[in-house]
Amino acid sequence: MDKFFDKFYYGGDYNPNQFPKEIWYEDMRLFKLAGVNIVTLPVFSWASLQPSENEYDFSWLDEIFDLVEQNGIDICLATSTAAQPAWMSKRYPEVCPVDENGVRVKHGWRVNFCPNSEVYRHFASKLAGKLAEHYKDRKSIKVWHIGNEYGPVCYCDTCAGKFREWLKKKYKTIENLNKAWNLQFWGHTVYDWDEVLPPSNIAGGKIVHQARALDYFRFMNDSVLECYLLEKEEIRKHTPNIPITTNLMGTYKPLDYFKWAKEMDIVSWDSYPRANDPMSNIAMRHDLMRGLKEGQSFMLMEQTPSQQNWQAYNSLKKPGIMRLWSYQAIAHGADTVMFFQMRRSHGGCEKFHGALIAHVGHENTRVFRECAELGAELPKLKEIIGSRVKAKAAILFDWENWHALELSSGPSKDLKYVPEINRYHSAFYNNNVTVDVINPSFDLSKYDVVVAPVLYMVREGVAENIKEYVKNGGTFITTFFSGIVDENDYVTMKGYPGELRDLLGIWAEEIDPLFPEDKNGIVMQENDLGLSGEYECKLICDIIHSEGAKVLGVYKDNFYMGMPCLTVNEYGKGKAYYVATAPSAEFMDAFIKGICQQKNILPKYTFDKGIEFTERENEHGKYLFVLNHNTCEASIDLADDKFVDLLTSKEYSGKATLPKYGVLVLKKIN
């Protein structure tokens, strides 16, 4: 299902129980003035909903429900289970998690629970069920919001026992476990399941046996997901037709969001970039959230209308930026624009986090005016709800590979997964080529170009999926330090890049990590990508030999000067490229442009630098989003095509100029 809502939902987290009741009525006036049509209730209110073990009190929430509904506002109903009440932590201390150093964490934070605590699971699912039963007839509930920003990790004895049970199901015998984890290394062979410990800092940590740490990540992900599923099950009993979600956090390493997305009706996520983040990095996270369910539209559950409070430098969003970034989310697949929060808290650690309503308490602020202007615009986009972003290029993103790569002791502490994803995504972005960010096991056949940066771990079935794609005519690109290990972090004993060696037509003999101050160069050879001259490269240099691949570029310096660093191999009807180093942005933009020209997937329009271009499509037509991220005017040339801007009803053809931070949402009319 692609369409969950019949309007663009605009609103966000509302915590009226933090304020006197007389303020609630003023909030309703301000909400309507700003165009707010949905609020999320009550994300962090477990202690108020359940004051004691056997007592529930929904009366105050009933009153808020009534008031919100009377003012024509819909509700995203949260289960409040992200922060357990103090009485629970006190009476059942095993609810609180144990950290990596073996210390039981005390009450006082949020998402501060052991995911394998039967006590936590019992009370959390029971509360979800009671809320669902109590509010099942409220027509204003449009979506359920379970928990909040999940991510607990625990190393307690309960988790250790559950981990052993999880391992028994996976490996069946202790001999299989010893082999999978290579426990002969350093003489760590185990002979009994009780000898297996979680990878806490007091039990060897994560680095010595990476396979153990990988399995603990998988186990902990499954454990936390079970908490979500228990609440989901209770909700479904009473409200089977209301979509259920939980808010994700983009590139959040501890949880495998591809596994979570399978259990979510609609993906929602919280976008909190820094003011100086590259726009391509923000776009990549939207593309990843859209890619979790293979292109389905998603919810922007949280952003700030002005500033965060928890970053090192909590910059304001300059005038026009909130609107621009909201439309960027929509351009990449969002069907909602929601904020944390509706009214600024007057105490606690988030009291300086931005909100629709500032501490001054009225509408006469810059932020409120900007929010109200956006709230008046969004209803004009109703027809695009549920439409899809159509991409012909994809980047493969794998949480397990991310963990394995960064658990590895070597080759360089500077080798990080997400920056390498960003390196390739930004090159597509700079060429205004839309990209899906997807799992390596997904169907690749609909893409013309697929990129797998540092695919260090090649899980079962992934090599076959990629080879089948290339054999049928696809273009595949991968990089240094790829094809090294299997899903247990065992080195594939076929020579690097392992199972991808025949596909790529190369053998990587050695891996040379460079010091931060060092660099090398790529000297281009004859090629059909339009690349010539020399380009800088850094970080890693794979020393490779061609085994049938055509050499497109060679190293400029070091003892491997003149050896290949960029190759292409014909495989079936397609091509497979290997980039053996980390090239400069100049190279990346030109390389990806050349690839996209070959596949004829560059946009037909021309743009000034700093213009972002994305399309969404449904049965009503195609919608072109044109976003100006510059601090000055910039233009797009639409050639002879004719469009109408859904925001202003103005028609465009030929050259269109946008003011700084300007936005066009164009529908083709010829």
N, C-alpha and C positions, 0 to 999 in steps of 0.2 A: 504493500500500500504506500502511495506517495503523498496523498493529500489527507492530512489529519484535521486541519482547521479550515473554517470557511471565511476567515479574515486574517489579516496580519495582526498577530498579537503583540501588544506594546505595553510594557509595564515592568514588573519585577518584584523583588523580595520586599515584603511589607511586614513590619514587626510592631503593630499598634499596641501590643501588651506592654511595650517598654515606655508608653506614654500615658498621660491622663486621658480619660474618655473624651473630654471636651475637644481634644486635638483631633480625634477621629473624624469628626464632622467637617472640620476644616480640611483635613486630608482629602475627603471625598470631593469637596469643591475644587481643590487644586488638581486632583487626578483628572476630573472631567475637563478642566481648563487645559490640561496638557495632552489630552487625547488618550489617556491610559485606559485600556480595556481589559487588562488582566493583572491580577496580583498573585504572588506566591505566598501562601499561608501554610502553617507557621513553622518555618524551617528549624528553628532552635528553641522549641518550647516543650520538650519532653517533661521537664520538671514541673511545668505548669499544668500539663495535661494529665500527669500522673504524680500527684504530690507524695504518695506513699505506695507501698507494694500492692495493696489491694484497693486503692482508691483512684478513680478516674474522674476528672472534672473537665467537661467540654462546654460548660455553660458560657464561659467568657468567649470561647471561639464561636459558639452559636450566635452570640450577639454581633460579633464582627462579620460573620457570614451574612447575617440579615442585613446589616448596614451596607456591605459591599454589593449584595444582590439588589437592594433597593435603588442603588445608584447605577444599575445596569452594567456592572463590571463582573467579568468572569474570574474563575479561580483555578490556579494551579495548586493542588493540595499536596503538601509535603507531609511525610510521616514523622518528622521531628526526631529521627533515631540517630542523628549524627553525634549527639552529645547526651549521654545517659545522665540521669539525675544523681546528685551526690549521695542520696540514701542508698542507691544501688552499689556504687563504688565502695561505700563504707561497709555495708552489710555483706557484700560479696566481693572482697578485694580481688578475687581471681578474674573479675571482669576487666580489670585494668591490665594493659600489656606489659611485657618484659622487654626491655630494649636490648640492643646488640651487646651491651656490656653486662647483661644478666641482672639488671636493676629493675624492680617492679615500679612502674611509673605510677605516681599518685594522681588522684582526681584533680582537675583544674584546667584541662585543655579540651579540645573537641576532636572527634574521630579518635577517641582515646580509649579504645576497647580492644580486647583480644577477639579476633574474628572467630575463634574456635571455642569461645566461652559459651557453654550451653545456657548459662544464666542470661547473658546478653541476647542470645538468639531467641530464647523463650520470650523475654519481655518485649523485644523489638518487634517480633512478628505478631505478638498479641496486641500491641498498641496499633500496629498497622491494620489488623483485622477489626479492632474496635472502631477506629476512625472510618474505615470503609463501610462498616455496618451502620454506623450512626449517620453518615452523610450520603448514603447510597442513593437517596431520592433527590438530592440537590442537583438541579439541571445546570447550575453554574459551573460545576467541576468539569473542566475540559481536558485536564491531563493530571496524572499522578506523578509526584516527585519523591522518589524513595531516597532516604538518607541525605547526604550532601558531601560531594567531593571525597568519595571513598579513598582510602589509602592506608589503613592501619597495617603495621607489620609487627609481629610478636615472636618472641623466642622462649616462651614459657614452657613448662613441663607438659601442659595440655597440648600445645602445638607440637612439641617433640613427639608425643605419642600419636597424634593424628598424622604427623608427617610419616612416621613409620608405617602406619596403616595405608597411607597413600602410596608409599613405595612398594609395599607388598602387592598391591593391586597392579602396579605398573610392571614390576620386575619379576614377580612370582617367587623367585628363589634368591637367597643371599649370594649365591654364586653369580647370578646374572647382575646383581647390584655391584658386586666387586669388579666385574668386567666393565660394566657401563661407566663406572666412576674411575676406572683405572687405579684402584686402591693399592695395587702393588707399588705405586709411586710412594716413596718415603716409608714403605712398609706399613701402610695403613689398612691392610686387609682386615675385614671384620668377619666374625664367625656367628654372630647372633644379632638379630634386629635391634635388640636393646643397646647395642654398642654404637648405633647410628645416632648422631647428634645434629641438631640444626647448626648452620654455619655462623654462629654468634662469634663475637670477638674473644670470648673465653673458651671457644672450642675450634680454634684454627682459622676463624674468619672465612672470607669468601675467596681468597686468591689461591690457596694451596690446592684445593680440589674444586676447580670451577664447575665441574659437572654436578657436584653436590649443591653449590650455590644456585646453579641454573634450575635444578629440580626444586629447590626451596622457593625460588621465585614463582615457579609454576604452581607449586602447592599453595603458597600464600595467596596467589591470584585466585585460585579455585576456592579457597576458604572464604575470602572476602565476598566473592561472587555468590557463594551459597547464602550468605547473610542477606544479600539483595533478593535472591530467589525466594527465600522463606517469606519475606514481606510481600513480594509480588504474588505469591500463591494465596496469601490471606486476602489481598485486595481483590484478586480475580473472583473469589467466591461471592463477592457482593456487588462488584461493579465490573462485569466481564467485558464491557464495550468501551471503557475509557482507556486511552493510551497511557502507558507507563514508561517512565524514563528515570534516569538519575544523571546529575550533572558531572560531566567528565572535564578533564583539564588539559586537553591538547596533547602535547608530547610529555606526558607524565609517565616516568619510567617504571614505577613499581607495579602498574597494572597493565595487562594486555587487553587493550580496548577492543581489538578485533573479536576476542572471545566474549567480552561484555556486550558488544553490539548485537550479537545473536540473540541476547535475552532482553533487548530493549525494543519497544515498539518504534520509538523515534529517538535518535541520538540528540542529546543536548550537551552544551559545553559552555565553559566560562572563559572568556577571552580577556586577558589582562596583560597586553604587551607594554613594554617600556616606551616612553615617548620617542626614544632614539632607535627603536627596533626597525630594521629594514622592512619595508612594506611587503617584500616577497616572503619574509619569514612569517608574517601574520597571515598572508594568503596561504602559505603552506599548511598551517595548522587548520584553517578552514577546510582546505582540500582533504586533509587527513580525516577530519570529522565527517565530511561528506563521503569519503571513501570507505568508512567503517562498514557501511551498509550498501556498498557498491553503487553509490550515486544518489541514494535517497536524500531528500532535503532534510535539514536538521533544525534544531532550535538553538538560537543564541540565548542561553539561559541567563547569563550574567555578563555584563561589562560595566564599567563605571562611566557615569555621565561627565565626570570631570577628572578625578585623580584617585589613585590607590593610596593606601596608607602603610603598606608593608614592604614596599621596595626601598632600596637605599636612597633613591631620589624620586620623590613622588610628584612628578611634574604635572601641571595642569594640562588638560587637553585644550589647546588654543582654539579660539573661535572657528567653528567650521569643521574641526577634526572629529568630534563625536558623530556628527551627521555623516561625514565621509567614511569613517570606519564602520558605521552601522550599515551603510550601503555596500561597503566592501563585503561584509558578512553575507548580506542578501545576494550579492552578485555571485558568491561562491556557494550558495545553496541554502541560506538561512530563511526560514519562514516565520521567525519571530525576532523581535529586538527587545531584550529585557535587561534590566539593570539590577545590580546590587548597589544601591538600595533605594527605596522610595523616600524615606525620611532619614536624615543623618542621625545616628545614635548620639545621645548626649553623655554617654559614658562607655567605658570599655576600650579594648584595643583597636576597635574600628570606628571610633568617634570622628576621626578625620578622613575616613573613606568617603568619597563623593556620593551624592544622592540627588534625586530630583528636587527634593525640598531641603534647603540648607538650614543651618541652625537658626538663622534669622526668622524662618517660619512663614515666609510669604513668597509670592510669585515674582517679585521685582528683582530678580537676579539674572545674570547672563545665562547661567546654566539652565535655569527653568525656561527662559525664553527659547533657547535653542532646542530643548526637549519638546516644548509645545509646538514649535515649527515642524519638527520631525513627526510628531504625533498627528499633525494635520495632513501631512503628505502621505503617510503609509497606506491609508485606505484607498488611495488611487492605484495601488499595486495589487489589488485583490485578485485579478485574473492570473497573476503569475504564481500564486500559491500552489505548491506541489510540483511546479515545473522542475525540470532536470537540467543540470549543467552537463553539456555533451563534450567530452574530452577525447582526443585522439592520441594523447600521450599519457603515460602512467609512470609513476615512480613506485618501486616496491619498498615497503616499510615493514619491518619484522621486529616485534618487541623481543623475541627470544634471541635474535641475532644481535640486537642492541645490548642486551645483558652479556651475552657471550663475548662480544667484541671488547667491551669495557672491563670485563673481568679478567681478560687475558693479561698475563704478565709480559708485556712487550707487544709490539715493537717500540711504541712511543707513548708516553703519557699524554701527548697532545692529540693523539688520534681519538676523536669522539664521533659518535654515530650521527647525531642530529646535524652538526655542522656540515657533514658531507652530504646529507640529504638536502640541506639548504643550498649547498654549492650548486647542485644540479637543478633544483627547483627554481632558484633565482635566475638561472640562464633561460629556462623556459619562460619565466615571468617577464624577464627583460625583453623577450621577443614576442610577448603577448600571445603565447601559446598555452592554452588551458591544460592543466594536468590533474589527473586523479592520483591520489596517494592511496595505494591498496596493498592488500596482503599478497605475498608471493604465491599462495595457493589459489587465488582467484582466477577466473577465466580471463585470459589475456587476449583472446582472439579479436576483440573489438578495437584494439589499439594498434596504431601504426608504429609507435615507438614505445619501448619499455626500458626503463633504466633501473639498475639495482646497485646503488653505491655501496661500497664495502660489504658485499654479501659474504662476510666471513663464515657464517654458518649456513650450510645448505641442508635444510631439513628434508626428511623423506618425502619424495614426490616433487620437490621444487625443481630440481634439475630437469626432470622429465617434462614438467609443465613449461619451462622456459624453452627447452629444445623443440618441443612440439610447436610452440608459438613461432620460433624462428624458421623451422622447417617449412611452415606454411606461408612464409613470406614476411614475417615480422622483422623489425630492426631492434636489436637488443644491445644495450650498453652496460658494461660493468667496469669495475675499477680495481686498482691495487688491493691486496689483502682480501681477495674474494676466493670462494671455493676451498677454504682451508680446512674446515672441520665439519663433522656431522652434528646431529642434534644433541649428542652427549659430550660435545667439545673434543671428540676424538679426531686427530688429524687424519685426513683421508690419504692413505698411503699410495697415491698414484702420481705424486708430483703436483705441485700447485699449478693451476687452480682446481685440482681434484676432479670432481664430476663434471666440471665445466670445461675441462682441458680440450676435449675434441671439438666442442662447440666453438671455442675461441681460437683454436689453432695455434696456441702458444704454450710454452712451458716457462713458469717463473722459477728461476733457480735460487735467487736470494732476494732478501727484502732489506733495503737500506733506509733506516729512519734518519732524517736530517735534524740537526740542532735548530732551534728556533731562528737563529741568525743566519743559517745557511740557506742556499737556494741552488737550483740547477736550471736548466733550460730545455725547452722542446724545440728542436730544429725540424721544421716541416719538410717532408719529402713530397713527391708527386701524389696528388690526391684530387678527388672530385668534390670536395667540400668547400672549396673556395678559401682554404687556409694557406698562408704562405709566411715565410720569415721565421722569426723566433718568438717564443713565449716563455715567461717565467713559470717555474714550478717549485713547490716546497713540500715539506712534511714527510712524505714517503716516496721512495723510488724503488719500484720492483725491477729487478734485473731479469729480463725475459729473453727468450729465444723464440723465433717464429717456427712453427711446425705446420706451415701451410698458409698462415695468415699473411696478408699484405702489410708491409711496414709503411705507415703514413707519417710517422715522426720518430726522431731519435734523440737521445740525450746529448746535451751540449758539453757537459763537463764530467769530471771525476773519472775513475778508471774504467767506467762503463760508457764513456763518451762514444757516440756513434752506434750504441746498441738501441734496440727498439723501445719506445715508450708509448706509442700509439699505433694500434693495429686494427685491421678489419679482416674478418674471415667469412667467406661464403659458406653457408650451411643450408642445404636444401634450397628453398626459394628465397631465403632471407639472408641477413647479415648480422654478425656479432662483433661489436667493437670492444677493445680492451684499452682502458686509459690507465697506464701503469704508475701514475703519479698524481699529485694534487695541483692542477694547473691554476693559473691566474684567472680572474674574472674576465679579462679580455679574451683569453682563449676560450673559456667556457661559453661566453655569449656567441662567439663566432662559430664554434664547433656545433652547438645546438642549433644555431640558425642554419648551418649547412645541412645537418641531418633533416631538419624540418622542411627545408626547401626540396630535398630529395623526395620526401614523402608527401609534398604538396599540402602541408597542414599549417603553413603560416597564414595569418589573417589577411584578407584581401584589402584591408584598409591600412593607411599609414598614419603614424602617430608621432607627436613630439615626445621627447624623453620625459618620463615621469607620468605618462598617461597609462592607466591600467584598463584593459579591455577584457570582458568576460561575457559569455552568452548563456542564457537559460532558455529552455524550449518546452512547450507543451502543445496540446491540441489547438490552442488559440493562436499560436504563432511563436516566433523567435523574439527574444528580448535582449537587447544589447546594453550592457552596463559600461559606461565610460566614466572613469574616475580620474580626476586630476590631483595627484599627490604633490604637485609643485606649489611653491609659495608665490607663483606668478601665473599669468595666463598661459594656457597651452592648448594645442589644437589637434583635431583628428580630421582626416580627409575621408569622407564617406563615399567618394566617387559619385556615380550617378544614382545610387540608391536613395530612396526617399523614406523618411522615418517621421514618427511623431513621438515627442517626449511625453511619457505618461505623467510626469510630474507637473508639466506646465502646459501641455496640449500644443506646444509650439512645434512646427514642422521643420525638419532639417534635411539638407542634401548638400553634397560637396563638403566644403570646409566648415567645420563647427568649432568655435572657440569657447573654452570653459574658463571661468575665473579660477583663481587659486582655490583649491579644495572643492572645486565644482563637480557636480554629478549630473549625468544624463541617463535616463532609462528609456531607451529607444525601442519602439515597435515598428517593424518594417510595414510600409503601406503600399509598396509596389512590387 
